[in-house]
């Protein structure tokens, strides 16, 4: 599929701004509410943010490294890769619902951590979102289709445009989860 690069960057930047809004909203909530588990036994709100932070710890440096050595933009469009586009689409919530349930890597599962998650995870999340906005700004000048990014699966690389979409669709997926847990425990 052929996508317009600047529109992708604009759309992703808008998604990040909605994530920042969510983080700011959750900062004003009580520690008790943020640590309350939903009835279905899933993660609490702070664990959702910690999960996102763990992925940011991997992907933000990868994005920065790729953009730092990237080929300059040669076209206003980029052609998605089959696997990258498919993976990004699978992550995206459909009509505010997480359609495809997925298991997470143990290393990214905050519920398996020996120490409880504190409210500082929201501060880290907001810091990460600002770094992503910076990455997106710099990505405007590079070719989203010619530059590859490592993924958390060692042998798989996505085109930069697909990797950004995958990463932010994953964040939107957990935004839906956070909002659902918030409605339930409020």
C-alpha positions as CSV (number, residue, x, y, z in Angstrom):
1,X,0.0,0.0,0.0
2,X,1.3,3.5,-0.9
3,X,0.9,6.1,1.8
4,X,1.6,9.9,1.9
5,X,4.5,10.4,4.3
6,X,3.5,13.8,5.7
7,X,0.0,12.6,6.3
8,X,1.2,9.6,8.2
9,X,3.5,11.8,10.4
10,X,0.6,14.2,11.0
11,X,-1.8,11.4,12.0
12,X,0.8,9.8,14.3
13,X,1.6,13.2,15.9
14,X,-2.2,13.6,16.6
15,X,-2.2,10.2,18.2
16,X,0.7,11.1,20.4
17,X,-1.1,14.3,21.5
18,X,-4.2,12.2,22.6
19,X,-1.8,10.0,24.5
20,X,-0.3,13.0,26.3
21,X,-3.8,14.2,27.1
22,X,-4.6,10.8,28.6
23,X,-1.4,10.8,30.7
24,X,-2.1,14.3,32.0
25,X,-5.6,13.2,32.9
26,X,-4.4,10.2,34.8
27,X,-1.8,12.2,36.7
28,X,-4.6,14.0,38.6
29,X,-6.2,10.7,39.7
30,X,-5.6,9.1,43.1
31,X,-3.0,6.4,43.7
32,X,-5.8,4.1,44.9
33,X,-7.7,4.4,41.6
34,X,-4.6,4.0,39.5
35,X,-3.7,0.8,41.4
36,X,-7.2,-0.7,41.3
37,X,-7.5,-3.9,39.2
38,X,-10.5,-4.4,36.9
39,X,-12.9,-7.2,37.6
40,X,-11.6,-9.2,34.6
41,X,-8.2,-9.5,36.4
42,X,-6.2,-7.6,33.8
43,X,-3.6,-4.9,34.5
44,X,-4.4,-1.8,36.5
45,X,-3.8,1.6,35.0
46,X,-0.3,2.0,36.3
47,X,0.7,-1.4,34.9
48,X,-0.6,-0.4,31.5
49,X,1.6,2.7,31.5
50,X,4.6,0.6,32.7
51,X,4.0,-1.8,29.8
52,X,4.1,1.1,27.4
53,X,7.2,2.5,29.0
54,X,9.0,-0.9,28.6
55,X,8.3,-0.8,24.8
56,X,9.4,2.9,24.6
57,X,12.7,2.0,26.2
58,X,13.4,-0.3,23.3
59,X,11.8,1.6,20.4
60,X,12.7,5.2,21.0
61,X,16.4,4.6,20.8
62,X,15.9,2.5,17.7
63,X,13.9,5.2,16.1
64,X,16.5,7.8,17.0
65,X,19.4,5.6,15.8
66,X,17.6,4.9,12.5
67,X,16.7,8.6,11.9
68,X,20.3,9.7,12.8
69,X,21.8,7.6,10.0
70,X,18.7,7.7,7.7
71,X,18.6,8.3,4.0
72,X,17.1,11.6,3.2
73,X,13.6,11.8,1.9
74,X,13.4,11.1,-1.8
75,X,9.7,10.9,-2.2
76,X,6.5,12.2,-0.6
77,X,5.2,8.7,-0.4
78,X,6.3,5.4,0.9
79,X,5.2,1.9,0.1
80,X,4.5,-0.2,3.2
81,X,6.0,-3.6,3.7
82,X,3.7,-6.5,3.8
83,X,4.6,-7.7,7.4
84,X,5.0,-4.2,8.8
85,X,1.6,-3.0,7.4
86,X,-0.1,-6.2,8.6
87,X,1.4,-5.9,12.1
88,X,0.5,-2.3,12.4
89,X,-3.1,-3.0,11.3
90,X,-3.4,-5.9,13.8
91,X,-2.4,-3.6,16.7
92,X,-4.9,-0.9,15.9
93,X,-8.1,-1.0,17.9
94,X,-11.3,-1.1,15.9
95,X,-14.1,1.3,16.8
96,X,-12.6,1.7,20.3
97,X,-12.4,-2.0,20.9
98,X,-9.3,-4.2,21.1
99,X,-10.2,-6.7,18.4
100,X,-7.3,-9.1,18.5
101,X,-6.2,-10.3,21.9
102,X,-2.4,-10.8,22.1
103,X,-0.1,-12.1,24.7
104,X,2.9,-9.9,25.8
105,X,6.5,-10.9,26.2
106,X,7.3,-11.7,29.8
107,X,9.9,-9.0,29.8
108,X,7.2,-6.4,29.0
109,X,4.6,-7.7,31.5
110,X,4.6,-5.4,34.5
111,X,2.5,-7.8,36.6
112,X,5.4,-10.1,36.8
113,X,7.7,-7.5,38.4
114,X,8.8,-8.0,41.9
115,X,8.3,-4.4,42.8
116,X,5.0,-2.6,42.6
117,X,4.5,0.1,39.9
118,X,4.5,3.7,41.2
119,X,2.8,6.8,39.8
120,X,6.2,7.9,38.4
121,X,5.4,5.7,35.4
122,X,3.0,8.3,34.2
123,X,5.8,10.9,34.3
124,X,8.0,8.6,32.3
125,X,5.2,7.9,29.8
126,X,4.7,11.6,29.2
127,X,8.5,12.1,28.8
128,X,8.5,9.3,26.3
129,X,5.6,10.8,24.3
130,X,7.5,14.1,24.0
131,X,10.5,12.1,22.7
132,X,8.2,10.5,20.2
133,X,7.0,13.9,19.0
134,X,10.6,14.8,18.5
135,X,11.2,11.6,16.5
136,X,8.2,12.3,14.3
137,X,9.4,15.8,13.7
138,X,12.8,14.5,12.5
139,X,11.1,11.7,10.5
140,X,9.6,14.4,8.2
141,X,13.0,14.8,6.6
142,X,13.8,11.1,6.0
143,X,12.6,8.4,3.7
144,X,10.0,6.3,5.7
145,X,10.3,3.4,3.2
146,X,14.0,3.2,2.7
147,X,15.1,3.1,6.3
148,X,14.6,0.0,8.5
149,X,14.1,-0.3,12.3
150,X,14.8,-3.3,14.5
151,X,11.8,-4.7,16.3
152,X,11.6,-6.6,19.6
153,X,11.7,-9.8,17.5
154,X,15.5,-10.1,16.7
155,X,15.3,-11.2,13.1
156,X,12.5,-8.8,12.0
157,X,12.9,-5.2,10.8
158,X,10.2,-2.9,9.6
159,X,10.4,0.1,7.3
160,X,10.5,3.2,9.5
161,X,7.0,4.3,8.5
162,X,5.6,0.8,9.4
163,X,7.6,0.7,12.7
164,X,6.2,4.1,13.8
165,X,2.7,3.0,12.9
166,X,3.1,-0.3,14.7
167,X,4.5,1.3,17.8
168,X,1.8,4.0,18.1
169,X,-1.0,1.6,17.2
170,X,0.3,-0.5,20.1
171,X,0.0,2.6,22.3
172,X,-3.5,3.3,21.1
173,X,-4.4,-0.3,21.9
174,X,-3.4,0.3,25.5
175,X,-5.1,3.7,25.6
176,X,-8.3,1.9,24.9
177,X,-7.4,-0.5,27.7
178,X,-6.6,2.3,30.2
179,X,-9.8,4.1,29.4
180,X,-11.8,0.9,29.9
181,X,-10.2,0.1,33.2
182,X,-10.7,3.8,34.3
183,X,-14.4,3.6,33.5
184,X,-14.7,0.4,35.4
185,X,-12.8,1.4,38.5
186,X,-14.0,5.0,38.8
